[in-house]
Amino acid sequence: MPNPTDIAFSPAVRAQQEAKGSAKAYAGMQMADEISADLRAFIESRDSVYLATASADGQPYIQHRGGPPGFLTVLDARTIAFADYRGNRQYVTLGNLSENPKAYLFLMDYENRQRIKIWGTAEISEDDALIAKLMPEGYRAKPERAILFRVGAWDANCPQHI
């Protein structure tokens, strides 16, 4: 299993850190690959997340997903899931995930000046029981599928510029 920090700090990133003088500052940095109790509380309190994917040829795409606080569910130490509601029906995220499972979650708390970055992989599930389990009680959106996000690495960003 790769070092979680190597997911974000690829050889090209490390080369830039070296060239720009920040390599020593990040040399000992260790990102986690499991969801801590504090991270779980943060994730499950969010009403919004940005999900980034890319096509097989690397064309990036970012999509906002939202719902009531708690729409994001931590299933285990490495899995986040949510019901994916009917939207504009462009299916860019679905198409990207069908050919490239790499994905990224960006969670922001503007009020408390906190942001979390999560690298991993995502997959689509059309399991009705799972979708029902993930659907927030009383929420009137129409769920079409579930998205399961497997955590590879995560990091809490500094609050500067929030």
C-alpha positions in Angstrom: 0.0 0.0 0.0 1.4 3.4 -1.0 2.3 6.0 1.6 -0.8 8.3 1.8 1.3 11.4 1.4 2.7 10.1 -1.9 -0.9 10.3 -3.3 -0.8 14.1 -3.1 2.9 14.6 -3.3 3.8 12.9 -6.6 7.3 13.0 -7.9 6.4 16.0 -10.0 5.0 17.8 -6.9 8.1 16.9 -4.9 10.3 18.3 -7.7 8.4 21.6 -7.6 8.7 21.7 -3.8 12.5 21.2 -4.2 12.8 23.8 -6.9 10.7 26.3 -5.0 12.3 25.8 -1.6 9.5 24.1 0.4 10.8 20.5 0.3 12.3 20.5 3.8 9.0 21.9 5.2 7.1 18.9 3.8 9.7 16.2 4.0 8.3 14.6 7.2 4.6 15.3 6.5 2.4 12.3 6.9 -1.2 12.3 5.7 -3.7 9.9 7.1 -5.6 7.3 5.2 -8.2 6.5 7.8 -11.1 8.6 9.0 -10.6 9.7 12.6 -13.4 10.4 15.0 -12.9 14.2 14.5 -12.9 13.9 10.8 -16.0 11.7 10.9 -17.8 14.4 12.9 -16.7 17.1 10.4 -17.8 15.1 7.4 -21.2 14.1 8.8 -21.9 17.7 9.8 -21.5 19.1 6.3 -24.3 20.1 4.0 -22.1 20.5 1.0 -19.1 18.8 -0.7 -17.2 19.2 -4.0 -16.5 16.0 -5.9 -13.8 16.1 -8.5 -13.3 13.4 -11.1 -11.5 13.2 -14.4 -12.1 11.3 -17.7 -9.7 8.6 -18.8 -7.7 11.1 -20.8 -7.4 13.4 -17.7 -10.1 16.0 -18.5 -11.0 17.3 -15.0 -14.5 18.0 -13.7 -15.8 19.2 -10.4 -19.4 18.9 -9.2 -21.1 20.3 -6.1 -23.2 17.8 -4.1 -25.4 18.9 -1.2 -28.1 18.0 1.1 -29.1 18.4 4.8 -26.3 18.0 7.4 -25.6 14.3 7.6 -26.2 13.5 3.9 -22.5 12.4 3.9 -22.2 9.1 5.8 -19.0 7.5 7.0 -19.5 3.7 6.6 -16.2 2.7 8.0 -12.6 4.0 8.6 -12.0 4.4 4.8 -15.4 4.8 3.2 -17.7 7.8 2.8 -21.0 7.4 1.0 -24.0 9.5 0.0 -27.2 9.2 -2.0 -26.7 10.9 -5.3 -29.8 12.9 -6.1 -31.4 13.6 -9.5 -29.8 16.7 -11.0 -29.2 18.3 -14.4 -28.8 14.8 -16.0 -25.5 15.6 -17.8 -23.9 12.6 -16.1 -20.3 13.9 -16.4 -19.3 12.5 -13.0 -20.9 9.1 -13.8 -19.1 9.0 -17.2 -15.8 9.9 -15.6 -16.1 7.3 -12.9 -17.1 4.6 -15.4 -13.6 5.0 -16.9 -11.4 6.4 -14.1 -12.2 5.7 -10.5 -9.8 8.4 -9.1 -11.7 11.1 -7.3 -11.3 13.9 -4.8 -13.5 15.4 -2.1 -13.2 19.0 -1.0 -15.1 19.9 2.2 -15.3 23.5 3.4 -16.6 25.1 6.6 -16.4 28.8 5.9 -17.8 29.8 9.3 -15.1 28.0 11.2 -12.4 28.5 8.6 -11.7 24.8 8.1 -11.2 22.8 4.9 -10.5 19.1 4.4 -9.0 17.5 1.2 -9.6 13.9 0.6 -8.0 11.8 -2.2 -9.3 8.4 -3.2 -11.4 6.4 -5.5 -15.2 6.4 -6.1 -17.7 4.0 -7.5 -21.4 4.1 -8.2 -23.9 1.7 -6.6 -27.4 1.2 -7.6 -28.2 -1.0 -4.6 -31.7 0.1 -3.5 -31.1 -0.9 0.1 -27.9 1.1 0.3 -29.5 4.1 -1.3 -32.4 3.9 1.2 -29.9 3.7 4.1 -28.1 6.8 2.9 -31.2 8.9 2.2 -31.6 11.5 4.9 -34.9 11.2 6.7 -37.5 13.5 5.4 -35.4 14.9 2.6 -37.5 15.2 -0.5 -34.8 14.9 -3.2 -35.0 11.9 -5.6 -32.1 9.6 -5.1 -30.9 7.8 -8.3 -27.8 6.0 -7.0 -25.2 6.0 -4.2 -21.6 7.1 -4.5 -19.1 5.2 -2.4 -15.8 7.1 -1.9 -12.8 5.1 -0.6 -10.2 7.3 1.2 -6.6 7.0 0.0 -5.3 10.1 1.9 -6.6 13.2 3.6 -5.3 16.4 5.0 -6.7 19.5 6.8 -5.7 22.7 5.1 -4.6 25.8 7.0 -7.3 28.4 7.6 -5.4 31.1 5.7 -7.4 32.9 3.0 -10.7 31.4 4.1 
